[in-house]
Amino acid sequence: MAKKPAPSPATIHALGDHQPGAGQLAQAGSRGNGDELHQQVEGGVTDPAAYLTDNFGHRISDNQNSLRAGERGPTLLEDFVLREKIFHFDHERIPERIVHARGSGAHGVFECTKAIPGLTKASILQKEGATCPVFVRFSTVAGGAGSVDTPRDVRGFAVKFYTDSGNWDLVGNNIPVFFIQDAMKFPDLVHSVKMEADRGYPQAASAHDTFWDFIGLMPEAMHMIMWAMSDRAIPRSFRMIEGFGVHTFRFVNDDGEGKFVKFHWKPVLGIQSTTWDEAVKIAGADPDFHRRDLFEAIDAGDFPAWDLGVQVFDEAFAEKLPYDVLDATKLIPEEDVPVEIVGRMTLNRNVDNFFAETEQVAFLPSNIIPGIDFSNDPLLQGRLFSYLDTQKSRLGTTNFHQIPINAPKCPFHNFQRDGMMQTLVPTGRANYEPNSLAEAGENGGPRASAATGFRTFETNDERNDPAQKLRIRAELFADHFSQARLFYRSQTGNEQAHIASALVFELSKVTLDHVRARVVGQLRNIDEDLAKRVAAGLAIDLPAKEKAARSPVDLKPSDALSIQKNADDTMEGRKIAILFAEGSDKAAIDKLKGEIEGAGGTAFLIAPKVGGIKVKGGTLKADGQLAGSPSVLFDAVASILTEEQASLLSKQGAAVQWFMDAYGHCKTIAHDDATQALLDKAGVEKDGGVVAIDKFENVGTRRHWAREAKVRDLA
Ligand code: HDE
């Protein structure tokens, strides 16, 4: 029998008590249709929400059959019910974002943990404990809305603070620098990385000719390339990425004094990444890996959180730096200006409707509040125009600010009027200013306030004569390599090998020899050894060094730039798989599960069959089937089997691959003695991360990078 069609939310609400019996349905069903499952609301219903209506409130009598001229005749144009339904469906899609099309959003709250009125008058940073609602959207950059979650890519980290002084949108990334220095180059950058113009592929991948052609010609991108080729670009979870405002902004206090500021988000769960091989496999095993991870964590009450940190400095400090703080391809090492934590953001509510909220949210870097101001960073200046402009083509109207997810939660009044999709109904005649309607006893409308309104900071950058409008860049913007070198040299040996291997992988996809050679020639300005490793990995001669517009200087390596140097052994927020099968010891499984959950992790039981398996001490249901739950979906794996089952499983590709991957991805493998046959088949060798079940807690979910040289050739 066919399944019952899912009722719409409105009908779910009312059908409970009034759902008609099968007899009534048959009676109420449409003429000539024997299917008894079509739902109809019958007489006696008092809740108006139970009735299906069209968009103008007309109740609908039949949601199955269009209006025909006779039983077998053509459909009639008169059928307004059909026409409206199809008309609306035909226009359900809106253009996806030009970049950052694939994303996931959630609601949350920001709480000030340290008031800094001396630095800024921003209302949300005035009082410890003060809170404000936020909406966050994480995203990838290059892929379309339906692309997978785990390509090598930058992750967007956009936060909308609904403050009492208006919305503040901090639209950042998980990487603190950017590819280019001037907004003028953004369309070129994005064209080069997106699908190639003639062939329409590759999707969500930078590993192709046009991207690397552009990059090889843009030495200013080299610092960002180091980050993009590092494990930062293949994160384990949105919950485990850092966020950065990227540009230098300005704080302004009540006395009108201004300081420069850079914004940071530090994930409470720590930063974690996947390996490239793992990221590729996850794309197949679960294309929605990050979206699901975020949704499920919030749904389960494991609310992800980030600390908001600020690096504050003044003009005098900026003057002394060997790089320009207005250049978005540069960062300020935390060792030079410490990150001071001033607040915490917790995401505690999933969206109710993906389209209405996540898809329609419109972030605008131009949304700032008194106490925060822009700097002259030429990339930021371009963004101030672009984001407002793009909403008109995505959301169709200048009134996109009225969509609930975009509307401020504080009052707003002005003389902007009309436009497509106007949903507000302003009253009175005052739609211009100045007016003197108040003198006639009418409502004259709102007025500007010099005291409390937003005032642009009067720049005190003496190098800038505001009267001069020049299409030039300041001298220090020409140093493209010092910080790329800083980043590379701050990584562990293993992380450096990942960067070199990622470059080899990407450049191997490039088919134009001169493009490859040029990129490697650029790498020589960053680090000779890196360039040699990449050239060797590509089996090409080391090309000539590309000319550097300004020679790089050696900066002191910064440990804060490395993921591995900062990784800890936490189990919190991590997902651990426990493999079992018929005859496994239930007490041992329960004990391990308890330990994992006690340490803040999630245990996920996996067996060859899910329904309920006889184990020693009872019956156990699995959360996932072995073949459908590859180990790439977990941070660490454990196995409790019988010898008989281990030997049976060692003949199954899914089981052998499960361990092979966990081992290859340098994960902890905790196992009992009985599992040994399976481990041998998978080529798993003993090391610090392959441990007995009772030692699992000691190693947790940390990755065992020392193993990597045994499992793959890195460049
Ligand atoms: Fe964006 N960027 N961008 N960008 N960007 C967009 O805005 C743009 C840049 C970032 O979840 C678009 O509403 C220009 C830097 C994020 O909805 C568009 C330039 C950084 C998101 C746009 C930049 C970002 C976007 C596409 C160079 C990190 C997703 C749709 C001047 C600091 C926001 C939209 C979301 C989205 C333009 C550079 C981050 C086209 C012109 C640098 C996180 O307006």
Boltz pocket constraint, residues with backbone or C-beta under 6 A from the ligand:
constraints:
  - pocket:
      binder: B
      contacts: [[A, 97], [A, 98], [A, 99], [A, 100], [A, 103], [A, 137], [A, 138], [A, 139], [A, 155], [A, 156], [A, 157], [A, 158], [A, 171], [A, 172], [A, 173], [A, 178], [A, 182], [A, 183], [A, 184], [A, 186], [A, 244], [A, 245], [A, 246], [A, 247], [A, 328], [A, 358], [A, 361], [A, 362], [A, 363], [A, 378], [A, 379], [A, 380], [A, 382], [A, 383], [A, 386], [A, 387], [A, 388], [A, 390], [A, 391]]
      max_distance: 6.0
